[in-house]
Amino acid sequence: MIRICLVVLAVALFAYLTYRILPILLLLLIGVMLATAIEPVVTKLRRGPFSRSQGVLIVYSGIFAVLVLIGYIIIPVFVNQLGEVVNNLPNSVHGLEAWAKSIQAPVLRDQALNATTALNSFFPNAGSGSTTTPVTQAQVADAGAAALSLAEGALSVILLFVIAFYWMTERTLIKRSLVSLLPTDRGNRIRRVWDEIEVKVGGWVRGQLTLMGIVGLISAVGYFAIGVRYWPALALFIAIAEAIPLVGPYIGTVPAILVALTQPGNDGMPTLLNLGDMGGVTRAILVIIFAVLLQTVEGNVLVPRIMRNSVGISALTVIASLLIGSALAGLPGALLAVPTAGAIQVILGDLRATAEAHAIEEKRQAELVAAEVEKAAEQESAVHLILPGAEATPTDAPHLILPGTFAAAAPAGPPVAAAVSLGA
C-alpha cells in the first residue's frame, strides 16, 4: 500500500512540474522542430568547405535577411492599415448593423442582428459611430502589458534560434550518448525511430512554411484584385493562420469577409481602374468564392506535392490533436499538435511492426516444431507390409501380415521376402 501511494505521489509531482515548466518545454520543442526543418540545408552546406556551425550561421543569416526584407516592405503598411482597422472597426460594426436591418428574410435578419448585437457588446460606441474615447488608466495598463508581452515574444524568438543552433551542433552527440545507454539491438531500433521522426516532422515544418508563404502571396494578389481594403494585413494574417491545420485557412478568411462587407468604396485594382463601387455584399461574395477556390487548389494541388514526405495522419486525428493541444497549451499547443501526433504515430507504427515481426517469428518457430514432431511420429509408426506368398522373418518386426502369408522362425533362403514400408 505504501508503495502504491509513493508511485501515485511521484506521478502527481511529475505532472505538476511538467505543467509548471510547460512554456519552457514548448519553447524547446519548437526550437528542435526549427532545427529539424533547416537540417537538410545545413547538411548540404557541410558537403562544401563549411563546418556545421558555419553552415548554421549561414542559414541564420539568410533567414534574418529575408525577415528584415519582408519587415521593411510589409510592416509599415501593416502597422498603418492595422491602425485604420482598429479606428474604423466601430464604424464597420455600425455599417454591418445597418446592412443586417436591410435583409428581407426575417430569419436571416434576426440572426444577423444577434451577431451585430454581440459585436456591439465589444465596441460600446459602435452604434453611435463615435470612435473617440478618453484614455483610461486601464487602457494604459493594457498598453504596458502589451509592450511587456511583445518584449517577451522577442526574447522567446531569440531563445528559439539559440536552442535550434545548439541542437543542430550537438544533436549527434546527444543521440549517441542516449543510445549508448541501451543494448545494441534496442539502441539501433531507437536510432531508426528517431531518424524517421526527424524526417517526418522536418518535412512537415518545411512544407507548412512553404504553404504559408504561397497562400499568403496568392491571398494578397486575390484581395488586391477584388479590391479589399487592408489587403496586405489580411494576407499576412491568413498566412499566419495557415499554420493551424484544417481550421486555420477558414479563421484567416473571416476578417477579409468582414472587411469586404463593411468597407466604404473600392480599393486595390478596382480603384486603379476607376471602376464603380461593386457593393459590400458583392465584394464579400467574391472573397468567399476566392477562398473556396484557393482551398480547393491547396487541398488538391499544393498539399499533395509539398507534403508528400511529411506526416500523414487522418483528419479525425488532426482535429483531436488540435483540440487536445489547444486545451493543454493554447495556440502554441495547437501549432505543435500535428507534429507531436505524427511523432506518436511513428512510435506506434514501430511498436506495431515489432509486434507483427515477433508474431511471425513465433509462428515460424511453431511450424518448425510441429514439422519435427510430425517427422518423428512418422518414423516411430513406420511398418513393413509383407505381400502374399512372401515369408515374414522375425527381424522385420513390427509386421503387417496380410492373408496368404506365413511367418517363419528364421530365414530359409528362397523364396525372397518382398517388404514395403508404410507410414502411419
C-alpha positions as CSV (number, residue, x, y, z in Angstrom):
1,M,0.0,0.0,0.0
2,I,2.8,2.4,0.9
3,R,4.5,1.6,-2.4
4,I,1.3,2.4,-4.4
5,C,1.0,5.7,-2.6
6,L,4.6,6.6,-3.3
7,V,4.1,5.8,-7.0
8,V,0.9,7.9,-7.2
9,L,2.7,10.8,-5.4
10,A,5.6,10.6,-7.8
11,V,3.3,10.7,-10.8
12,A,1.4,13.7,-9.4
13,L,4.6,15.5,-8.7
14,F,5.9,14.8,-12.2
15,A,2.6,16.1,-13.7
16,Y,2.7,19.3,-11.6
17,L,6.3,20.0,-12.5
18,T,5.6,19.4,-16.2
19,Y,2.6,21.8,-16.0
20,R,4.8,24.5,-14.4
21,I,7.6,24.3,-17.0
22,L,5.2,23.7,-19.9
23,P,6.2,27.0,-21.6
24,I,9.9,26.0,-21.4
25,L,9.1,22.6,-22.8
26,L,7.1,24.1,-25.7
27,L,10.0,26.5,-26.5
28,L,12.4,23.6,-26.5
29,L,10.1,21.6,-28.8
30,I,9.7,24.5,-31.2
31,G,13.4,25.0,-31.3
32,V,14.0,21.3,-32.1
33,M,11.4,21.5,-34.8
34,L,13.1,24.5,-36.3
35,A,16.4,22.8,-36.2
36,T,15.0,19.7,-37.9
37,A,13.4,21.8,-40.6
38,I,16.7,23.5,-41.6
39,E,18.9,20.5,-41.0
40,P,18.9,19.4,-44.7
41,V,20.2,22.8,-45.8
42,V,23.0,22.7,-43.2
43,T,23.9,19.2,-44.4
44,K,24.2,20.4,-48.0
45,L,26.5,23.2,-46.9
46,R,28.6,20.8,-44.9
47,R,29.5,19.0,-48.1
48,G,31.3,22.1,-49.2
49,P,34.0,24.0,-47.4
50,F,31.9,24.8,-44.4
51,S,31.6,23.2,-40.9
52,R,28.3,22.5,-39.2
53,S,28.5,25.7,-37.1
54,Q,29.4,27.8,-40.2
55,G,26.5,26.2,-42.1
56,V,24.1,27.1,-39.3
57,L,25.2,30.7,-39.2
58,I,24.9,31.0,-43.0
59,V,21.3,29.7,-42.8
60,Y,20.5,32.0,-39.9
61,S,21.9,34.9,-41.9
62,G,19.7,34.1,-44.8
63,I,16.6,33.7,-42.6
64,F,17.3,37.1,-40.9
65,A,17.9,38.8,-44.2
66,V,14.6,37.5,-45.6
67,L,12.7,38.5,-42.4
68,V,14.3,42.0,-42.5
69,L,13.4,42.5,-46.1
70,I,9.8,41.3,-45.5
71,G,9.6,43.5,-42.5
72,Y,10.9,46.6,-44.3
73,I,8.3,46.1,-47.1
74,I,5.3,44.9,-45.2
75,I,5.5,46.1,-41.6
76,P,5.0,49.9,-42.2
77,V,2.0,49.2,-44.4
78,F,0.7,46.6,-42.0
79,V,1.0,48.9,-39.0
80,N,-0.8,51.8,-40.8
81,Q,-3.5,49.5,-42.0
82,L,-3.9,47.8,-38.6
83,G,-4.3,51.3,-37.1
84,E,-7.0,52.1,-39.6
85,V,-8.8,48.8,-38.9
86,V,-8.8,49.5,-35.2
87,N,-10.1,53.0,-35.7
88,N,-12.7,52.1,-38.3
89,L,-13.9,48.9,-36.6
90,P,-16.7,50.5,-34.6
91,N,-18.0,52.2,-37.7
92,S,-17.7,48.9,-39.6
93,V,-19.8,47.3,-37.0
94,H,-22.3,50.1,-37.3
95,G,-22.4,49.6,-41.1
96,L,-22.8,45.8,-40.6
97,E,-25.8,46.5,-38.3
98,A,-27.4,48.7,-41.0
99,W,-26.9,46.0,-43.6
100,A,-28.4,43.4,-41.3
101,K,-31.5,45.6,-40.9
102,S,-31.9,45.7,-44.7
103,I,-32.2,41.9,-45.1
104,Q,-35.6,40.9,-46.2
105,A,-35.7,37.3,-44.9
106,P,-36.9,37.5,-41.2
107,V,-34.8,34.5,-40.1
108,L,-31.6,35.7,-41.6
109,R,-32.3,39.3,-40.4
110,D,-32.7,38.1,-36.8
111,Q,-29.5,36.1,-36.9
112,A,-27.5,39.0,-38.4
113,L,-28.9,41.4,-35.8
114,N,-28.0,39.0,-33.0
115,A,-24.4,38.9,-34.4
116,T,-24.2,42.7,-34.6
117,T,-25.5,42.9,-31.0
118,A,-22.7,40.6,-29.8
119,L,-20.2,42.8,-31.7
120,N,-21.7,45.9,-30.1
121,S,-21.0,44.5,-26.7
122,F,-17.3,44.6,-27.5
123,F,-17.5,48.1,-29.0
124,P,-20.0,50.1,-27.0
125,N,-19.6,53.2,-29.3
126,A,-20.3,51.3,-32.5
127,G,-23.9,52.2,-32.6
128,S,-23.3,55.9,-32.4
129,G,-20.4,55.8,-34.9
130,S,-18.1,57.5,-32.4
131,T,-14.5,56.5,-32.5
132,T,-13.0,58.9,-29.9
133,T,-12.9,57.7,-26.3
134,P,-10.9,59.1,-23.4
135,V,-7.8,57.2,-22.4
136,T,-8.3,55.5,-19.1
137,Q,-5.9,54.1,-16.6
138,A,-7.0,50.6,-17.5
139,Q,-6.0,51.2,-21.2
140,V,-2.6,52.5,-20.1
141,A,-2.1,49.3,-18.1
142,D,-3.2,47.2,-21.1
143,A,-0.7,49.1,-23.3
144,G,2.1,48.4,-20.8
145,A,1.1,44.7,-20.6
146,A,1.1,44.5,-24.4
147,A,4.5,46.1,-24.6
148,L,5.8,43.6,-22.0
149,S,4.3,40.7,-23.9
150,L,5.9,42.0,-27.1
151,A,9.3,42.1,-25.3
152,E,8.8,38.5,-24.0
153,G,7.9,37.4,-27.5
154,A,11.1,38.9,-29.0
155,L,13.1,37.2,-26.3
156,S,11.4,33.9,-27.0
157,V,12.2,34.2,-30.7
158,I,15.9,34.8,-29.9
159,L,16.0,31.8,-27.5
160,L,14.3,29.8,-30.2
161,F,17.1,30.3,-32.6
162,V,19.7,29.7,-29.9
163,I,18.1,26.4,-29.0
164,A,18.0,25.4,-32.6
165,F,21.6,26.3,-33.1
166,Y,22.9,24.2,-30.2
167,W,20.6,21.3,-31.1
168,M,22.0,21.2,-34.7
169,T,25.6,21.4,-33.5
170,E,25.2,18.8,-30.6
171,R,22.4,16.6,-31.9
172,T,24.7,13.8,-33.0
173,L,26.5,13.8,-29.6
174,I,23.2,13.8,-27.7
175,K,21.8,10.9,-29.8
176,R,25.0,8.9,-29.4
177,S,25.0,9.4,-25.6
178,L,21.4,8.4,-25.2
179,V,21.6,5.4,-27.5
180,S,24.8,4.1,-25.8
181,L,22.9,3.6,-22.6
182,L,20.7,1.0,-24.2
183,P,21.5,-2.6,-25.5
184,T,22.8,-2.7,-29.1
185,D,19.6,-4.1,-30.7
186,R,17.4,-1.7,-28.8
187,G,19.7,1.2,-29.5
188,N,19.6,0.6,-33.2
189,R,15.8,0.5,-33.1
190,I,15.7,3.8,-31.1
191,R,18.1,5.4,-33.6
192,R,15.9,4.3,-36.6
193,V,12.7,5.6,-35.0
194,W,14.5,8.9,-34.1
195,D,15.6,9.4,-37.7
196,E,12.2,8.6,-39.0
197,I,10.6,11.1,-36.7
198,E,13.1,13.8,-37.7
199,V,12.4,13.2,-41.4
200,K,8.6,13.3,-40.9
201,V,8.5,16.3,-38.6
202,G,11.1,18.2,-40.5
203,G,9.2,17.7,-43.8
204,W,6.0,18.9,-42.1
205,V,7.6,22.1,-40.9
206,R,9.2,22.9,-44.2
207,G,6.0,22.1,-46.1
208,Q,3.9,24.2,-43.7
209,L,6.2,27.2,-44.0
210,T,6.1,26.8,-47.8
211,L,2.3,26.6,-47.8
212,M,2.1,29.7,-45.5
213,G,4.2,31.7,-48.0
214,I,2.3,30.6,-51.1
215,V,-1.1,31.1,-49.5
216,G,-0.2,34.5,-48.2
217,L,1.1,35.6,-51.6
218,I,-1.9,34.3,-53.5
219,S,-4.2,35.9,-51.0
220,A,-2.5,39.3,-51.3
221,V,-2.9,39.2,-55.1
222,G,-6.5,38.0,-54.9
223,Y,-7.6,40.6,-52.3
224,F,-5.9,43.3,-54.3
225,A,-7.7,42.2,-57.4
226,I,-11.1,42.1,-55.7
227,G,-10.5,45.5,-54.1
228,V,-10.5,44.5,-50.4
229,R,-9.1,47.3,-48.2
230,Y,-6.1,46.4,-45.9
231,W,-5.2,43.6,-48.3
232,P,-1.5,43.4,-47.1
233,A,-2.5,43.0,-43.5
234,L,-5.3,40.5,-44.3
235,A,-2.9,38.4,-46.5
236,L,-0.3,38.3,-43.7
237,F,-3.0,37.3,-41.2
238,I,-4.2,34.4,-43.4
239,A,-0.6,33.3,-44.0
240,I,0.0,33.1,-40.2
241,A,-3.4,31.3,-39.7
242,E,-2.3,28.8,-42.3
243,A,0.0,27.3,-39.6
244,I,-3.1,25.8,-37.9
245,P,-4.1,22.7,-39.9
246,L,-7.6,22.4,-41.3
247,V,-9.3,25.3,-39.5
248,G,-6.5,27.9,-40.0
249,P,-7.5,28.9,-43.5
250,Y,-11.1,29.5,-42.5
251,I,-10.1,31.5,-39.5
252,G,-7.9,33.6,-41.7
253,T,-10.7,34.3,-44.2
254,V,-13.2,35.6,-41.8
255,P,-11.6,39.1,-41.3
256,A,-11.3,39.5,-45.1
257,I,-15.1,38.8,-45.5
258,L,-16.0,41.2,-42.7
259,V,-13.8,44.0,-44.1
260,A,-15.1,43.4,-47.7
261,L,-18.7,43.5,-46.4
262,T,-18.3,46.8,-44.4
263,Q,-15.7,48.8,-46.2
264,P,-16.9,52.0,-47.9
265,G,-16.0,52.0,-51.6
266,N,-13.3,50.2,-53.6
267,D,-9.7,49.7,-53.0
268,G,-6.8,48.0,-54.8
269,M,-7.1,47.2,-58.5
270,P,-10.7,48.5,-58.9
271,T,-9.6,51.9,-57.6
272,L,-6.6,51.9,-60.0
273,L,-9.0,51.1,-62.9
274,N,-11.5,53.7,-61.8
275,L,-14.3,51.1,-61.5
276,G,-17.6,51.8,-59.8
277,D,-18.3,50.6,-56.3
278,M,-19.5,47.0,-56.5
279,G,-21.1,47.0,-53.1
280,G,-20.2,45.2,-49.8
281,V,-22.3,42.1,-50.4
282,T,-20.9,41.5,-53.9
283,R,-17.3,42.1,-52.7
284,A,-17.8,39.7,-49.7
285,I,-19.3,37.0,-52.1
286,L,-16.2,37.4,-54.3
287,V,-13.9,36.9,-51.3
288,I,-15.8,33.7,-50.3
289,I,-15.6,32.4,-53.9
290,F,-11.9,33.2,-54.0
291,A,-11.3,31.5,-50.6
292,V,-13.1,28.3,-51.8
293,L,-11.1,28.2,-55.0
294,L,-7.9,28.8,-53.0
295,Q,-8.7,26.0,-50.6
296,T,-9.5,23.7,-53.5
297,V,-6.2,24.3,-55.2
298,E,-4.4,24.0,-51.9
299,G,-6.0,20.7,-51.0
300,N,-5.7,19.1,-54.4
301,V,-2.5,20.6,-55.8
302,L,-0.3,22.2,-53.3
303,V,-0.6,19.9,-50.3
304,P,-0.1,16.6,-52.2
305,R,3.1,18.0,-53.8
306,I,4.6,19.8,-50.8
307,M,3.6,17.5,-48.0
308,R,4.4,14.2,-49.7
309,N,7.3,13.4,-47.3
310,S,5.7,14.8,-44.1
311,V,3.5,13.2,-41.5
312,G,0.4,11.5,-42.9
313,I,-2.4,11.3,-40.4
314,S,-6.1,11.2,-40.8
315,A,-8.3,14.3,-40.5
316,L,-10.0,13.0,-37.3
317,T,-6.6,12.6,-35.7
318,V,-5.7,16.1,-36.7
319,I,-8.9,17.5,-35.2
320,A,-8.5,15.5,-32.0
321,S,-4.8,16.6,-31.6
322,L,-5.7,20.2,-32.2
323,L,-8.4,20.1,-29.5
324,I,-6.0,18.4,-27.0
325,G,-3.1,20.7,-27.9
326,S,-5.2,23.9,-27.6
327,A,-6.7,22.7,-24.3
328,L,-3.3,22.0,-22.8
329,A,-1.2,24.9,-24.1
330,G,-3.4,27.3,-26.1
331,L,-2.2,28.4,-29.5
332,P,1.3,27.0,-29.2
333,G,-0.2,23.7,-28.3
334,A,-2.4,23.8,-31.3
335,L,0.6,24.6,-33.6
336,L,2.6,21.7,-32.1
337,A,-0.3,19.2,-32.1
338,V,0.1,17.8,-35.6
339,P,3.9,17.2,-35.5
340,T,3.5,15.7,-32.0
341,A,0.8,13.4,-33.2
342,G,3.0,12.5,-36.2
343,A,5.8,11.5,-33.9
344,I,3.5,9.4,-31.7
345,Q,2.2,7.8,-34.9
346,V,5.8,6.8,-35.9
347,I,6.4,5.3,-32.5
348,L,3.2,3.4,-32.5
349,G,3.9,2.2,-36.1
350,D,7.3,0.9,-34.9
351,L,5.7,-0.9,-32.0
352,R,3.1,-2.5,-34.2
353,A,5.7,-3.6,-36.8
354,T,7.9,-5.1,-34.0
355,A,4.9,-7.0,-32.6
356,E,4.0,-8.3,-36.0
357,A,7.6,-9.4,-36.6
358,H,7.6,-11.2,-33.3
359,A,4.3,-12.9,-34.1
360,I,5.5,-14.0,-37.5
361,E,8.7,-15.4,-35.9
362,E,6.8,-17.2,-33.2
363,K,4.5,-18.7,-35.9
364,R,7.5,-19.9,-37.9
365,Q,9.1,-21.5,-34.9
366,A,5.8,-23.2,-34.0
367,E,5.6,-24.6,-37.6
368,L,9.2,-25.9,-37.4
369,V,8.5,-27.6,-34.1
370,A,5.3,-29.1,-35.5
371,A,7.1,-30.4,-38.5
372,E,9.8,-32.0,-36.3
373,V,7.2,-33.7,-34.2
374,E,5.3,-35.0,-37.2
375,K,8.5,-36.3,-38.7
376,A,9.4,-38.1,-35.5
377,A,5.9,-39.6,-35.3
378,E,6.2,-40.9,-38.9
379,Q,9.5,-42.6,-38.1
380,E,8.1,-44.3,-35.0
381,S,5.0,-45.5,-36.7
382,A,6.6,-46.9,-39.8
383,V,5.6,-50.6,-40.5
384,H,6.6,-53.3,-43.1
385,L,4.0,-54.7,-45.4
386,I,4.6,-58.4,-46.3
387,L,3.0,-59.3,-49.6
388,P,1.1,-62.6,-50.1
389,G,3.4,-65.5,-50.9
390,A,6.3,-63.8,-49.2
391,E,8.0,-65.0,-46.0
392,A,7.9,-62.8,-42.9
393,T,11.0,-63.1,-40.8
394,P,11.3,-62.2,-37.1
395,T,13.9,-59.5,-37.8
396,D,11.3,-57.5,-39.8
397,A,9.2,-56.5,-36.7
398,P,6.9,-54.8,-36.5
399,H,5.0,-56.5,-39.3
400,L,1.7,-56.1,-41.0
401,I,1.0,-59.7,-42.3
402,L,-1.7,-60.0,-44.9
403,P,-3.8,-63.1,-45.6
404,G,-1.9,-65.7,-47.6
405,T,1.4,-65.0,-45.9
406,F,3.3,-67.2,-43.4
407,A,5.7,-66.4,-40.7
408,A,9.0,-68.3,-40.4
409,A,11.2,-68.7,-37.4
410,A,14.3,-68.0,-39.4
411,P,15.3,-67.0,-42.9
412,A,15.1,-70.1,-45.3
413,G,16.8,-68.7,-48.4
414,P,14.4,-68.6,-51.3
415,P,11.7,-67.5,-51.6
416,V,12.8,-63.9,-51.4
417,A,10.8,-61.7,-49.0
418,A,9.4,-58.5,-50.5
419,A,9.0,-55.8,-47.9
420,V,7.3,-52.4,-48.5
421,S,7.4,-49.6,-45.8
422,L,4.2,-47.8,-44.9
423,G,3.8,-44.6,-42.9
424,A,1.0,-44.2,-40.5
